[in-house]
């Protein structure tokens, strides 16, 4: 009986058990590192090839001023929309966990609409639809920039609200009960106990959403807002050179998103009360 058991175990090992070199942690680690290194090397070589053979450096000096103007415009739109979407999203998240059915229902419908329809559709509704509802002549001549801020704010407030709602639901119920037992009212307990913990839980999702907001500004080219992608289209149509403006666009976006990502990581470490801060 023992011999039969030993033989079965040996057969299992021989067929790819714990002793199989393909399941060794060290081997897997080196395979993963090798694949990652090859991928990074391939991307690096592609970038070097594009920069050295496809980019026209004299053209950069000509088009750089208009890209700088577009970059400043995008920064202004991002900062304004981020502040408004995060602050509005907090209220949306609070409304989503409200015990009042009408408040919860309206917030839920808001989230469903703005998460369930494309941002491009929302931009069109605001840019083309709102002026037609105005009695007489629409009073705002440059409606593109207000459309950009309104559309980005409304869209991303829905995502921030859901992140905040998830963060609040992740806070143990005992935290609210403890705060109420200390004599705090519901609003005070939410403000001083629950929301700070919920914000820590939601921070990563909110930060990722704001990075997406930066990239969503590229959609504004469809309403002729002179942002980065609009500059690419203008330069490409005039020179038939796609790579020179594309490189500038990539540098511009990465110069915003990479610092934002690092800021979110820093804030996460700062808010990691129970762990070691790095």
C-alpha distance (Angstrom), angle and dihedral (degrees) to the residues before:
residue distance angle dihedral
X1 . . .
X2 3.79 . .
X3 3.81 90.5 .
X4 3.78 90.5 51.9
X5 3.81 91.4 50.1
X6 3.81 92.1 48.1
X7 3.76 91.1 50.5
X8 3.76 92.2 51.3
X9 3.79 91.5 49.8
X10 3.80 91.4 49.0
X11 3.78 91.1 50.1
X12 3.79 89.9 51.7
X13 3.79 92.2 50.5
X14 3.76 91.6 47.5
X15 3.79 90.0 52.4
X16 3.81 94.8 59.6
X17 3.81 106.2 -63.4
X18 3.78 129.9 149.9
X19 3.81 92.2 -58.8
X20 3.81 93.2 56.4
X21 3.83 111.1 117.9
X22 3.81 89.9 -139.3
X23 3.82 89.7 66.3
X24 3.78 95.9 46.5
X25 3.82 111.5 121.9
X26 3.79 93.5 -138.9
X27 3.80 93.2 51.0
X28 3.80 91.8 48.3
X29 3.79 90.3 48.6
X30 3.79 92.7 54.1
X31 3.81 92.9 43.7
X32 3.80 89.8 52.5
X33 3.81 92.1 46.7
X34 3.82 90.5 48.5
X35 3.80 94.1 50.6
X36 3.80 91.7 46.1
X37 3.80 91.2 48.8
X38 3.80 92.9 49.2
X39 3.79 90.6 49.6
X40 3.80 92.2 48.8
X41 3.80 91.1 46.9
X42 3.80 91.3 50.3
X43 3.80 92.0 50.6
X44 3.81 91.1 46.6
X45 3.81 92.3 50.3
X46 3.81 90.5 48.7
X47 3.81 91.0 51.3
X48 3.80 91.7 48.1
X49 3.81 90.8 49.0
X50 3.82 92.5 50.0
X51 3.80 94.1 46.4
X52 3.80 94.7 46.5
X53 3.81 99.3 41.4
X54 3.81 109.0 22.2
X55 3.80 106.6 35.0
X56 3.80 117.7 87.5
X57 3.79 104.4 -149.6
X58 3.85 95.3 -168.6
X59 3.81 87.4 57.5
X60 3.82 90.7 54.7
X61 3.80 90.9 63.3
X62 3.81 89.2 53.5
X63 3.81 99.2 47.2
X64 3.81 99.3 33.2
X65 3.85 96.1 91.1
X66 3.81 93.4 56.9
X67 3.81 90.7 46.7
X68 3.79 90.2 51.3
X69 3.80 89.8 52.6
X70 3.81 89.9 49.3
X71 3.79 90.7 47.5
X72 3.80 91.9 53.5
X73 3.80 89.8 47.8
X74 3.81 92.0 51.2
X75 3.80 90.6 48.4
X76 3.79 90.6 53.2
X77 3.80 92.2 48.6
X78 3.81 91.7 46.8
X79 3.80 95.5 48.6
X80 3.81 93.4 46.4
X81 3.81 94.8 44.1
X82 3.81 93.0 44.0
X83 3.79 93.7 52.8
X84 3.79 92.6 46.1
X85 3.81 96.0 42.8
X86 3.81 95.3 48.0
X87 3.81 94.5 45.5
X88 3.82 91.6 44.9
X89 3.79 91.4 43.7
X90 3.79 91.5 57.7
X91 3.81 89.7 58.2
X92 3.80 90.6 45.2
X93 3.81 89.8 52.7
X94 3.79 91.7 48.9
X95 3.80 90.1 49.1
X96 3.81 89.9 50.6
X97 3.83 90.8 60.2
X98 3.80 94.4 40.2
X99 3.80 117.1 127.7
X100 3.82 89.0 -141.2
X101 3.79 107.3 96.6
X102 3.79 96.9 -149.3
X103 3.82 92.4 50.6
X104 3.78 92.1 45.9
X105 3.80 91.8 45.4
X106 3.81 95.7 50.1
X107 3.81 91.5 47.0
X108 3.80 90.3 48.0
X109 3.81 91.9 51.0
X110 3.81 90.3 48.4
X111 3.79 91.6 52.1
X112 3.79 93.1 45.4
X113 3.80 92.8 51.9
X114 3.79 98.6 46.0
X115 3.80 94.2 41.1
X116 3.80 93.1 41.3
X117 3.81 98.8 52.1
X118 3.83 126.7 59.2
X119 3.77 118.5 -99.3
X120 3.81 88.3 -127.1
X121 3.82 89.3 59.2
X122 3.80 90.3 50.5
X123 3.80 91.0 50.2
X124 3.81 90.2 52.4
X125 3.81 92.3 47.8
X126 3.80 91.9 52.9
X127 3.80 97.8 38.7
X128 3.80 100.2 41.5
X129 3.79 103.2 18.8
X130 3.80 105.2 45.9
X131 3.84 96.4 55.7
X132 3.83 90.6 54.6
X133 3.81 90.4 57.0
X134 3.80 92.1 55.2
X135 3.82 113.4 100.0
X136 3.79 107.1 -119.4
X137 3.80 123.7 -16.4
X138 3.80 115.6 -2.2
X139 3.83 105.9 -114.2
X140 3.82 98.8 -144.1
X141 3.79 112.5 77.6
X142 3.82 97.9 -176.7
X143 3.79 97.2 48.2
X144 3.82 94.7 156.4
X145 3.80 97.9 82.0
X146 3.84 95.6 45.9
X147 3.81 87.8 47.2
X148 3.79 90.2 53.4
X149 3.80 94.3 52.2
X150 3.82 94.7 41.6
X151 3.81 95.0 47.4
X152 3.81 95.2 45.3
X153 3.80 91.8 45.1
X154 3.80 95.7 49.1
X155 3.79 93.5 43.8
X156 3.77 98.4 47.1
X157 3.80 95.0 39.3
X158 3.80 86.0 66.6
X159 3.81 91.7 54.8
X160 3.79 93.1 43.9
X161 3.80 89.1 48.8
X162 3.79 91.4 55.1
X163 3.80 90.5 47.7
X164 3.80 90.2 51.5
X165 3.80 91.2 46.5
X166 3.79 90.1 52.7
X167 3.79 90.2 47.4
X168 3.81 91.9 52.1
X169 3.80 92.4 47.7
X170 3.81 89.2 51.3
X171 3.81 91.7 59.5
X172 3.82 108.8 95.6
X173 3.81 114.5 -107.4
X174 3.78 88.7 -125.5
X175 3.79 90.3 71.5
X176 3.81 91.8 63.5
X177 3.79 91.8 42.3
X178 3.80 91.3 50.9
X179 3.80 91.8 49.0
X180 3.81 92.0 48.8
X181 3.80 90.6 48.6
X182 3.80 88.2 57.2
X183 3.79 89.6 59.4
X184 3.80 99.0 -98.1
X185 3.78 119.6 144.7
X186 3.80 120.6 -126.2
X187 3.81 94.3 -99.1
X188 3.81 93.5 45.7
X189 3.81 91.7 47.7
X190 3.81 91.1 50.2
X191 3.81 92.0 47.3
X192 3.80 98.7 44.8
X193 3.79 104.9 28.2
X194 3.80 115.7 16.6
X195 3.82 104.5 34.7
X196 3.85 95.8 51.4
X197 3.81 89.6 53.8
X198 3.79 91.6 42.4
X199 3.79 90.6 51.8
X200 3.79 90.0 55.0
X201 3.81 89.6 51.5
X202 3.81 92.8 47.4
X203 3.79 98.2 41.2
X204 3.80 97.5 95.4
X205 3.80 93.2 48.9
X206 3.81 92.4 45.6
X207 3.80 91.4 48.8
X208 3.79 92.6 49.9
X209 3.79 89.8 49.3
X210 3.79 91.5 53.5
X211 3.80 90.2 52.1
X212 3.81 87.5 53.1
X213 3.81 88.4 50.0
X214 3.81 89.3 59.7
X215 3.80 90.9 53.8
X216 3.80 91.8 44.2
X217 3.81 89.3 65.4
X218 3.81 85.8 77.4
X219 3.83 88.1 73.5
X220 3.79 89.3 65.7
X221 3.78 89.0 79.2
X222 3.83 88.1 81.7
X223 3.82 90.2 67.6
X224 3.81 93.2 43.5
X225 3.79 96.9 -108.2
X226 3.83 102.7 161.5
X227 3.81 95.0 -120.8
X228 3.80 128.4 137.7
X229 3.80 99.9 -75.3
X230 3.80 90.6 47.2
X231 3.81 88.4 55.8
X232 3.79 89.6 50.6
X233 3.80 90.7 52.4
X234 3.81 91.9 48.8
X235 3.80 94.1 48.8
X236 3.79 94.2 42.8
X237 3.80 92.9 50.2
X238 3.81 91.2 48.9
X239 3.82 99.6 43.0
X240 3.83 104.9 19.0
X241 3.79 86.0 -132.2
X242 3.83 109.7 128.9
X243 3.79 101.8 171.5
X244 3.79 101.5 56.1
X245 3.83 94.8 57.7
X246 3.82 91.8 36.5
X247 3.80 90.9 58.3
X248 3.80 89.9 51.9
X249 3.81 90.7 48.7
X250 3.81 91.7 50.7
X251 3.81 92.4 49.2
X252 3.81 91.1 48.2
X253 3.80 95.1 51.1
X254 3.80 94.6 42.8
X255 3.80 90.7 50.1
X256 3.81 86.8 61.7
X257 3.79 103.5 35.9
X258 3.81 98.7 44.3
X259 3.85 94.6 55.0
X260 3.81 88.8 44.4
X261 3.79 90.6 53.5
X262 3.78 91.5 49.2
X263 3.80 90.8 47.8
X264 3.81 90.2 53.3
X265 3.82 90.7 49.3
X266 3.82 90.0 49.7
X267 3.81 91.8 49.8
X268 3.81 90.7 47.6
X269 3.80 90.5 53.5
X270 3.79 90.9 46.4
X271 3.80 91.3 51.5
X272 3.80 94.8 45.2
X273 3.79 92.4 104.2
X274 3.79 95.1 167.5
X275 3.79 97.5 46.6
X276 3.78 140.3 59.7
X277 3.80 113.3 -80.7
X278 3.76 115.1 -132.3
